[in-house]
Amino acid sequence: MALEYALWGYLTYKADVYSFGVVALEIVAGKNNMKYRPNENYVCLLDWALVLHRKESLMAIADPRLGSNFDKEEAIRMIKVALLCTNPSPALRPTMSAVVSMLQGHITIQEVDKDPSIYGDEFNFQSLKRQI
């Protein structure tokens, strides 16, 4: 569920983009966003993915059951696009046509900001964790 809807009840036309990003992460990771918690420091798959992105360890998200039988560049592309799609700000999420173009390699994937503090405390997953 897009954050703007979960936190404030606003449904924007970019809510579907957010949902696509979550599903894309679930596919690459082979894990359910809401049920996956590697430890008590994370509230969901997306939370874990953002931390791994900051640590520049995106390949750790890929489903280990795949072994080495997948295209690592495609997996990284999918993860980066998924993180763009799940930006807390709807205005900063790409359009679905841009998402398709990025996944096809027709346009460059924008860099995802690695500093979550730019979004302010209201987007902090730990504060959401206390509400759940």
C-alpha positions in Angstrom: 0.0 0.0 0.0 1.4 3.4 -1.0 2.6 5.4 1.9 0.5 8.5 1.1 -2.6 6.3 1.4 -1.5 4.4 4.5 -0.4 7.6 6.4 -2.8 10.3 5.2 -5.6 8.6 3.2 -4.6 10.2 -0.1 -4.8 8.0 -3.1 -2.7 9.3 -6.0 -2.3 8.1 -9.5 1.2 6.9 -8.6 -0.1 4.5 -6.0 0.0 1.7 -8.6 3.7 2.5 -9.3 4.4 2.0 -5.7 2.6 -1.3 -5.7 4.5 -2.4 -8.8 7.8 -1.6 -7.0 6.8 -3.8 -4.0 5.8 -6.7 -6.3 9.0 -6.3 -8.3 11.1 -6.6 -5.1 9.0 -9.6 -4.0 9.7 -11.4 -7.3 13.5 -10.7 -7.2 13.8 -11.7 -3.6 11.4 -14.6 -3.6 9.9 -13.2 -0.3 6.7 -11.5 0.8 7.1 -7.8 1.6 5.0 -7.9 4.8 6.1 -11.3 6.1 9.8 -11.0 5.6 11.8 -9.8 8.6 15.5 -10.9 8.6 15.7 -9.6 12.2 14.0 -7.2 14.6 15.7 -4.2 13.0 13.6 -4.4 9.8 9.8 -4.2 9.4 9.5 -5.5 5.8 11.3 -6.5 2.7 11.4 -2.9 1.4 13.0 -1.7 4.6 15.7 -4.4 4.2 16.2 -3.5 0.5 16.7 0.2 1.4 19.4 -0.7 3.9 21.1 -3.0 1.5 21.0 -0.3 -1.1 22.7 2.1 1.3 25.4 -0.6 1.9 25.7 -1.1 -1.9 24.8 -4.8 -1.5 21.8 -5.0 -3.7 22.7 -8.5 -4.9 21.9 -9.8 -1.4 18.3 -9.2 -2.2 18.2 -11.8 -5.0 16.5 -15.0 -4.1 19.4 -17.4 -3.0 17.4 -20.3 -4.5 18.3 -19.0 -8.0 22.0 -19.8 -7.3 23.9 -18.3 -10.2 21.3 -19.2 -12.8 20.1 -15.6 -13.5 21.3 -12.4 -15.2 22.7 -10.3 -12.4 22.5 -7.1 -14.4 18.8 -7.6 -15.0 18.3 -8.3 -11.2 20.1 -5.1 -10.3 18.0 -3.2 -12.9 14.8 -4.6 -11.5 15.8 -3.8 -7.9 16.8 -0.2 -8.7 13.6 0.4 -10.6 11.6 -1.1 -7.7 13.3 1.2 -5.3 12.5 4.2 -7.5 8.9 3.0 -7.7 8.6 2.8 -3.9 9.9 6.4 -3.3 7.8 7.8 -0.4 7.0 10.9 -2.4 4.6 10.2 -5.3 6.0 13.1 -7.2 9.4 11.4 -7.3 8.2 8.1 -8.5 8.6 7.4 -12.2 5.6 6.9 -14.5 4.8 3.3 -15.5 5.9 4.1 -19.1 9.3 5.3 -17.7 9.4 2.1 -15.6 8.9 -0.1 -18.7 11.6 1.9 -20.6 14.0 1.5 -17.7 13.4 -2.2 -17.5 13.9 -2.6 -21.2 17.1 -0.6 -21.0 15.9 2.1 -23.3 16.4 4.9 -20.7 18.9 5.3 -17.9 17.7 4.4 -14.4 17.7 7.4 -12.1 19.9 7.1 -9.0 17.9 6.3 -5.9 18.9 8.6 -3.0 20.6 6.6 -0.3 19.9 9.0 2.5 16.5 8.3 4.0 16.6 11.4 6.2 15.7 13.6 3.2 12.2 12.4 3.5 11.8 13.5 7.1 10.8 11.4 10.1 7.3 10.7 8.9 8.7 8.3 6.3 10.9 6.5 8.8 10.0 2.8 8.8 10.9 2.5 12.5 8.1 4.9 13.3 5.7 2.9 11.2 6.8 -0.2 13.0 5.6 1.2 16.3 2.1 1.8 14.7 1.8 -1.7 13.4 
